[in-house]
Amino acid sequence: MPAIRRRTLLATAAATTLAAPNLRAQTRPEKLVYIGENQGGWKRALMEEVAPAFEKATGIKIEFTMLPVDAWRARLKAELGAGSTGIDIAQWSVGMAGWMSPHVLDHNEVVAKIAQRDPDFAWDDFLGGSKVAATYDGKLSGIPYRITTGIMVYQKEILAKAGFATFPTTFAEFEKAAMAVNSPPDRFAFGVMGKQGSGLYTSIASWLYSAGGKLVDFKTGEIFINAPEAVLALQFLGDLVVKNKLAPPEVTTWEYDEIIAGGQRDRFVMGQTFAPYMTLMNDPVNSKIPGRWAGAVVPGHTAASQSRTWIDGHFMAVPKYSKNADWAIDFIRMACSKQWQLRSMERGNAPPRGSVLRNPEMAAKLGWPPIAAQAIETGVPTPAHPVWDTLELSLRTGVSEVLLGQKTAKAALDAVAADWQRGLRRAGIGRG
């Protein structure tokens, strides 16, 4: 980052952070305690640049405690469940909303305070899907900082040589293109995270939602996972891998690192994955084919307008119990501002702001941001109900059985639905 640009950013941040000091009723603390998760490098700008700029502007140090996933969730559950005042800013992800929401402020009120202090914050700039993902049971429970979503990555030149000037927009077109570019054993048509692990939900979700499928109604207990739309989606995915052999045989061992490496090694032509992974696949240092990967939204079932994908992400929230809420709100305001969100994307983040994702410079440099913006607008958040963790384990088993050729989609999803009925009943959902 050019020195002059960074100085300008720091000066602007300092000015906005110190604006309207009369709106803060609380005494300035020495520090704010931030509890978050330590996976991935996307928080570098937050910790290495935003926090020092905030400290310079206010004299308040941000004390980060960044933990592995399980420890992070356990720490928040324990402290917030006890009403502890020891956390000022809590980072949470979509799947945690069910148990986090009761412990944090109503962030519609937080947004109103931010707008009063900083009219340029522009809440309307946050993509609609990111706000949906930050909301649980009608309550806005955090301010979006990072929103991940699924897109298609593809080698444009290979598709063009096969007669496809644009990326396929329907399932049938996708299958046709895949058959045309499949060239085993060195390069296959399709890459997907097929390991029976945490990434497997993202591998089926886009096809399911684009086919018009749903998961479950957590209020009534009605289950849709074995409805015709869901069966169609999973069978389509299974046929790509098993019947038509359009994916590398090792995809059932692939998760996050493996699909990136597969793209870098030219192992497939089209892949479904996390939007920012496209940057890594185009990395001139680690990729055999840097610059060849382009991005597109996932295909719809029979029309492009049916395209839907999953969205997930991380949010910053102020716990109800913090004694420094006003100052915590100021830090969130700064971290989620347009200028710092743009900087965070340069350092690996996937911001929720439309203006940042559609920034022409970033679009030209990275390729995926405007595609992600389009996907996020209509994306479906990962379920946030506390029972989802249990249900997802069953879904992983069913999807894996289909990708391994052990069951048809109908048989696998019928078994998943039966297991979900038991899980929902144990959770007290759908009784009576």
N, C-alpha and C positions, 0 to 999 in steps of 0.2 A: 504494500500500500504506500503510495507516494507520501513523503513526510508532510508536505503542505496540505494534502487532503486529510491526513490523519489529524493534524493540528486543528483544521477547520471543524472536523467532526467533534473533537474533544471540546472545542470552544462552544460549539452549538449545543452539545449535550449539557455542558456546565450551565449555560444560560437557561435552558429549559428546565433543568433540575432545580435551579434556585428560584424559578419564577414563583410568584404568589406565595411567599413564605407565611403570610398571615392566615392562610387556609389550613395550616398544620397546628392543631391544638396541643400536640404532644411534645414533651421535652425531647430534645435531640439525644438519641442514645449513642454509645460508643460504637456499637456494632449491630448489624442485623444478621440473624441466623437463617441460613438457606439450607434446606435438606433436599437433595436430589439424587439422581441415579447416574452412575459413572460410565455407562456403556457408550462407546462411540466418541468421536472427536468433535461432534457438532456444537459442543458447549464452549469451545475454546475462546471465541469472541466474548461470550458472556463473562467468563471467569478472568480472562487475561486482559480485556480491554474495557468492557462496560463497568465492571466492579471498580477497577482503579479510577476510572473517570468519575464515577459516582462518589467515591471517597474523596477525590480531589475537590469536587464541587460542594460536598456537604460535610466532610470530616468524619463520615460514618463508614466504617469498614464492613464489608460483606464477608461473613465467616461461612465458607462453603463446607458442608459435609456431604460428600458424594460417595454413594454406596453401591455395591452390587444389587441387582434387582430384588432378590428376596430380602436382603437386609434393609434396603431402602423402604420397601413396603411394610416390613415388620416394625421399623422405627417409627414411621408415620402412624401406623395403627396403634402402637403402644402409647406414644406420647399424646396424640390427638384424642384417643379414647379415654385417656386420663385427664383431659382438659389442660394439658401442660401449656404454660406460657413461653416455653423455651424455643418455639419455632415461629419465625416471623414470615418466612416465605416458603411455601411447600410446593414442590414440583410434583405433578402427578400425570398419569397417562390415562387414556380413555377407559381401559378396563378397570380402573380404580375408582371411577366416579361414584359408583353406588355407595361405597363406604366412606369416601372422602367428602362428598357433598354436605352431609350434616355438620361437618366440623369447620367449614369455611364460610366466609362472608358471602352474602348475595352479591355477585360481581356485576350485576346490573347497576347496583349502587356504587360499586367501585368505578365502573365506566363513567357514571355520572360525575363522580368526584374528579376523575382524570380529565374529563371534558371541561370542567370548570377551571381546572388549573392550566390546561394545555389544549386550546381549541384546535391546534394542528394535529392532535393525536389521531383523529380521523377513524373512529370506530367503524364507519361504513367501508373502510378500505380492507377490513378483515373479511376473507371469503366466507360465504354463507355456510359452507360445509364445516369450516373451522369453528363457527359459533355453535352449530348443532352438536359437534363433537364435545364442546366445552359445557354443554347443558345436560343436566340430569334431572328428570322428573320436573321439568319446567323451570329449574333454577340454573342460572348461569353461574358455574362453580369455579371459574378460572379465566385467565386471559391467555389465549393461544400464543405459544412461542414457536413451536415446531409442529408442522403437520406433514405427516408422511402419507403417501398414497401409491397405488399401483398403476403403472403404465406399461405399454409395450415398448421394448427397445428392438431395433432392427437394423440390419445392414442394407441401407438404401440402394447401394450399387448392385448388390446381388439380386434384390427384388426387381429392380429395373431391367436387368439383363434377362430375367425370367418373364418379362412382359407385364410387370405390375408397377405402374407409374406412381401409384399412391398406396399407402398401407391399407390392407383389407378392413372393411367396415362392418362386416357381418361374419357370423360363424362359418357359413358356407364358403365365403370368399377366403377366409383365413385358412380353412382346410385345403382349398384349391391351391393357394399360394404355397402352403407348407409342402404339399405333394410335389410341387414344381421345383422347389429349391432343396429338397432333401438329397443329400449326397453322402451317405454313410460309406465307410466307417469313420471318416475324418471329420466331416462337418454335417450336422443334422439340421433339421428345419427349426426345431423348437426347444427352448430351454426353460425349465421350470424348477422351483424348489419343491422336490418331491419327498424329502425326508419326513418321517413321522415325528415332527417336532413343532416348535412354536411358529415356524414359517408356513406351515401347511395350510392354515386357514386363509392366508393371503393368496395362496395358489388356486383355491377353489372359489373364493368369494367373488372375484370379478366376473367369472363365468356365470355364477349363480345369480348375481344381481342383474347382469345384462340379459339373462334369460327370463327375467321377471320373477325370480325366486325370492323367498324370504326364509328366515330361520325359525323364529318362535315369537309368540306374543307373551311377554313376561307378565302381563297383567292377568290375562285369562288362562294362560297355560296352553293355548292352542299351538300345535306343532306343525310347521310347514316344511321341515327339512326333507321329508320324503314325498312331497307333492310333485306332480309331473314336471314342473319347471326346474326344480332342484335336481331331479333324476336326470333330466335331459342334459343339464349343465355338467354334472359329474361324469355321465357316460361319454359326453363329447370330449372332455379332458382325458378320460381313461382311454378312449379309442386313439387319441393322438399318440399316447405313450405306448400302449400295449398292442392294439390291433394294427395300426398303420406304421408303428415303429418310426415315428417322426422325431423322437427325442433320443438323446444319448442314453444308452442303457444304464448309465450310472446316475441318472437324475433322481432315483429313489434314495440316494445318499446325499443329495444336494440340499444345502440350506443357504444361509446368507453369504458366507465367504465363497462357497463353491460356485454359485451362479455368477458371481463377479469374475472369478477365475475362469469359468467356462467362456464368458464373453471375451475376456482378455486373450484367451487361447484360440479364439475363432472356432469354438466347438459347436456353435449354433448360429442360425441366421435371424431368428425372431425369438424374443424371450419376454416373459412377463415377470416384472420385479419392481422393487422400490425405485421411485423416480430418480433420486440422487445417485443410484448405482451407475447410471449412464455415464456420469463424470468419471468414475473409476474405470469403466470399460474403455473409455477413450483416453485414459492416462498414457501419455507418451513414454513414460518411464517403465511402466509395468505391463502394458498391453502390446501384443503382437500386431494389432490392427488399430492403432490410435486414430481417432477422428472419423472412423467409419460408422459409428453407431448414431442413429437418429431415434427420435421418440414419437409416439402416437398414443392416443387414448385407446383403451381396449375395445374390441369389436362389440357391437350389439348383436342380439340373436338374429333378427331378420332385417334390422334397420340401424343405421348409425345413431339415430336418436335414442336408442335403447341402451347405449353404452353407460354402464355404471361400474364403479369400482369401490373398494374399501378405502376408508381413511382412518388414520390413527394419529396419535401425536402426544405432545407434552404441553402442559399448561402451568402457569404460575398462579398461585392462589395465596390469599392472606387468611390464615386461620382466625376463627372467632376469638381465640384466646390470646392472640398477640397483644402486647402492651404498646407495640410500635407500629400499629396498622397504617397510620398516615405516612410514615417514612417508608414502610414496605411498599405501599401503593406508588410512592414516587420512584422507587427502584424499578418496579414493574413497568411503570410508564416509560422510563428511560430505556429499559432493555427491549421493550416491544415497539419502540418508536420506529418511524420509517427509516431514519438514517442508520440506526444500529441493527435493524433487521436486514438491511441491505448488506452491511458489513458482515453480519453473521453468515449470510449465504456465501459470501466470498470465502468463508472459513468452514464450510461444510454443512451449514444448517439448511433446513427446508422451511422457509418462513410461511406464515399464513396470510400475508398481505398481498392483495392482487397487484398493487402498483410495484411491489418489489419483484414478484415472480414474473411480471410482464415487462420489467425494465429492459429496454432494448440491448443495453450493454451485456447484461447477464444472459439474456436470451441468446445472443450471438456467441457468448463465451462458453456457455454450458449446454444449451440446447433444450434441456428438459423443463426449465421453470414454467414457460407458458403452457406446456402440455399438462404439467401438474396443476396449474391454476384452473384449467378447464375441467380436469378430473375432480378436483376438490369441490367445485361448485355443486355437483350432483352426487358426490360420493356418499356412501353409507358408513357411518361410524361403526367401529368395532363395538359389539354389545358391552354395556357397562354394568349390567346387573351382576351382583355378587355371585350368582349361581353359574354365570357363563364360564368361569374357569373350569368347573366340573363338566359342563356340557361340551366344551371344546375338546376335552380329552377324548370323549367318545367320537366326536366328529373326525378327529385326527385318525383314529383307528379305521373308520369307514372309508375315508378318502384314500388312505394308504392301501387298504385291501383292494381297491379298484385299480390304483396305479401299479400294483404288483400283479394284477391279473387274477387275483384270488376270488373275487366276487363281481357280479354285475352291480351297476350303480343302484338299481332298485333293491336288490337284496341287502347291500351294504347300508343304504339309507333307511330301509325299514328297520334294520337292527339298531341303527343310531336313534331313530325315533322312539323305539321301545325303551331304550336306555334313558333317553331324555324324559320320557314319561315318569320313570322311577325317580330320576333326579329332581324333577320339578315337584313331584309329590312330597319327597323328603324335605324340600325347601318350603312347603306349604303353599305352592302356587297351583291354582286351578282346582282346588278342592271345592266340593259342593257344586 
